[in-house]
Amino acid sequence: MPSASARHILVKSEEECNKLKKEIEGGTTFTKVAMQHSTCPSGKEGGSLGEFQPGQMVPEFDAVVFKEEVGKVHGPIKTQFGYHLIEITDRTD
């Protein structure tokens, strides 16, 4: 069964998500941005969600984590929780 590791940043608006993505693209580390801005408890861990398998996260999350490029920041991705930036750190098929 495939598994992946990822970090994410959760915020309330798409606008804030885009602003934070620009900060990361400008050189601020994903971990630092997550610790400062994420509304998810994982923000304290730099946004780390650890390792998980398909079906353990909401479908919109799985669609990114198990199909998109590893090591790149993806988003904004809208879920029922808000808007996410997702960085896939590792994936096995």
BALOBA-1460 file (C-alpha; in Angstrom, 3 decimals):
// residues 93
<rec num="1" residu="m" x="0.000" y="0.000" z="0.000"/>
<rec num="2" residu="p" x="1.347" y="3.472" z="-0.865"/>
<rec num="3" residu="s" x="2.269" y="5.845" z="1.930"/>
<rec num="4" residu="a" x="3.385" y="9.450" z="2.085"/>
<rec num="5" residu="s" x="4.753" y="12.044" z="4.470"/>
<rec num="6" residu="a" x="3.746" y="15.666" z="4.172"/>
<rec num="7" residu="r" x="3.646" y="19.018" z="5.894"/>
<rec num="8" residu="h" x="0.831" y="21.492" z="5.601"/>
<rec num="9" residu="i" x="-0.213" y="24.989" z="6.552"/>
<rec num="10" residu="l" x="-3.897" y="25.602" z="7.264"/>
<rec num="11" residu="v" x="-5.404" y="29.088" z="7.082"/>
<rec num="12" residu="k" x="-8.890" y="30.570" z="6.720"/>
<rec num="13" residu="s" x="-8.640" y="32.298" z="3.322"/>
<rec num="14" residu="e" x="-7.314" y="31.601" z="-0.151"/>
<rec num="15" residu="e" x="-5.787" y="35.089" z="-0.142"/>
<rec num="16" residu="e" x="-3.734" y="34.330" z="3.009"/>
<rec num="17" residu="c" x="-2.711" y="30.980" z="1.530"/>
<rec num="18" residu="n" x="-1.372" y="32.664" z="-1.619"/>
<rec num="19" residu="k" x="0.492" y="35.276" z="0.475"/>
<rec num="20" residu="l" x="2.210" y="32.559" z="2.536"/>
<rec num="21" residu="k" x="3.091" y="30.586" z="-0.604"/>
<rec num="22" residu="k" x="4.889" y="33.696" z="-1.920"/>
<rec num="23" residu="e" x="6.822" y="33.952" z="1.383"/>
<rec num="24" residu="i" x="7.983" y="30.342" z="0.985"/>
<rec num="25" residu="e" x="8.892" y="30.888" z="-2.674"/>
<rec num="26" residu="g" x="10.833" y="33.962" z="-1.508"/>
<rec num="27" residu="g" x="13.021" y="31.866" z="0.770"/>
<rec num="28" residu="t" x="11.241" y="31.569" z="4.141"/>
<rec num="29" residu="t" x="11.197" y="27.915" z="5.181"/>
<rec num="30" residu="f" x="7.924" y="25.997" z="5.059"/>
<rec num="31" residu="t" x="8.481" y="24.971" z="8.685"/>
<rec num="32" residu="k" x="8.865" y="28.569" z="9.881"/>
<rec num="33" residu="v" x="5.759" y="29.754" z="8.008"/>
<rec num="34" residu="a" x="3.752" y="26.813" z="9.414"/>
<rec num="35" residu="m" x="4.857" y="27.566" z="12.973"/>
<rec num="36" residu="q" x="3.905" y="31.243" z="12.614"/>
<rec num="37" residu="h" x="0.645" y="31.010" z="10.661"/>
<rec num="38" residu="s" x="-0.971" y="27.556" z="10.587"/>
<rec num="39" residu="t" x="-4.222" y="27.213" z="12.538"/>
<rec num="40" residu="c" x="-3.766" y="23.425" z="12.703"/>
<rec num="41" residu="p" x="-2.152" y="21.946" z="15.856"/>
<rec num="42" residu="s" x="0.495" y="20.455" z="13.524"/>
<rec num="43" residu="g" x="1.793" y="24.001" z="13.008"/>
<rec num="44" residu="k" x="3.748" y="23.653" z="16.262"/>
<rec num="45" residu="e" x="5.644" y="20.790" z="14.560"/>
<rec num="46" residu="g" x="6.327" y="22.891" z="11.463"/>
<rec num="47" residu="g" x="3.191" y="21.515" z="9.812"/>
<rec num="48" residu="s" x="4.386" y="17.900" z="9.870"/>
<rec num="49" residu="l" x="1.627" y="15.302" z="9.499"/>
<rec num="50" residu="g" x="3.963" y="12.317" z="9.698"/>
<rec num="51" residu="e" x="3.385" y="9.278" z="7.500"/>
<rec num="52" residu="f" x="-0.071" y="8.246" z="6.316"/>
<rec num="53" residu="q" x="-1.838" y="6.115" z="3.712"/>
<rec num="54" residu="p" x="-4.609" y="6.866" z="1.200"/>
<rec num="55" residu="g" x="-7.950" y="7.348" z="2.924"/>
<rec num="56" residu="q" x="-6.534" y="8.703" z="6.192"/>
<rec num="57" residu="m" x="-6.875" y="12.325" z="5.083"/>
<rec num="58" residu="v" x="-9.750" y="14.150" z="3.378"/>
<rec num="59" residu="p" x="-10.101" y="13.317" z="-0.372"/>
<rec num="60" residu="e" x="-8.862" y="16.748" z="-1.540"/>
<rec num="61" residu="f" x="-5.685" y="16.196" z="0.470"/>
<rec num="62" residu="d" x="-5.113" y="12.654" z="-0.822"/>
<rec num="63" residu="a" x="-5.587" y="13.844" z="-4.415"/>
<rec num="64" residu="v" x="-2.565" y="16.118" z="-4.016"/>
<rec num="65" residu="v" x="-0.343" y="14.013" z="-1.770"/>
<rec num="66" residu="f" x="-0.601" y="10.790" z="-3.789"/>
<rec num="67" residu="k" x="-0.481" y="12.299" z="-7.305"/>
<rec num="68" residu="e" x="1.515" y="15.531" z="-7.345"/>
<rec num="69" residu="e" x="5.257" y="16.239" z="-7.353"/>
<rec num="70" residu="v" x="7.248" y="15.448" z="-4.186"/>
<rec num="71" residu="g" x="9.269" y="18.303" z="-2.672"/>
<rec num="72" residu="k" x="7.118" y="21.061" z="-4.150"/>
<rec num="73" residu="v" x="4.623" y="23.315" z="-2.339"/>
<rec num="74" residu="h" x="1.080" y="22.757" z="-3.654"/>
<rec num="75" residu="g" x="-1.948" y="24.918" z="-3.050"/>
<rec num="76" residu="p" x="-4.100" y="26.599" z="-2.111"/>
<rec num="77" residu="i" x="-6.183" y="23.434" z="-1.682"/>
<rec num="78" residu="k" x="-9.659" y="23.981" z="-0.234"/>
<rec num="79" residu="t" x="-11.139" y="21.467" z="2.217"/>
<rec num="80" residu="q" x="-13.894" y="21.711" z="4.816"/>
<rec num="81" residu="f" x="-11.212" y="22.899" z="7.273"/>
<rec num="82" residu="g" x="-10.026" y="25.885" z="5.217"/>
<rec num="83" residu="y" x="-7.199" y="26.446" z="2.743"/>
<rec num="84" residu="h" x="-4.004" y="24.409" z="2.768"/>
<rec num="85" residu="l" x="-0.504" y="24.625" z="1.414"/>
<rec num="86" residu="i" x="0.884" y="21.115" z="1.188"/>
<rec num="87" residu="e" x="4.500" y="20.053" z="0.853"/>
<rec num="88" residu="i" x="4.963" y="16.349" z="0.093"/>
<rec num="89" residu="t" x="8.186" y="15.289" z="1.785"/>
<rec num="90" residu="d" x="8.210" y="11.596" z="0.857"/>
<rec num="91" residu="r" x="6.088" y="9.032" z="-0.956"/>
<rec num="92" residu="t" x="6.324" y="5.303" z="-1.602"/>
<rec num="93" residu="d" x="4.279" y="3.361" z="-4.116"/>
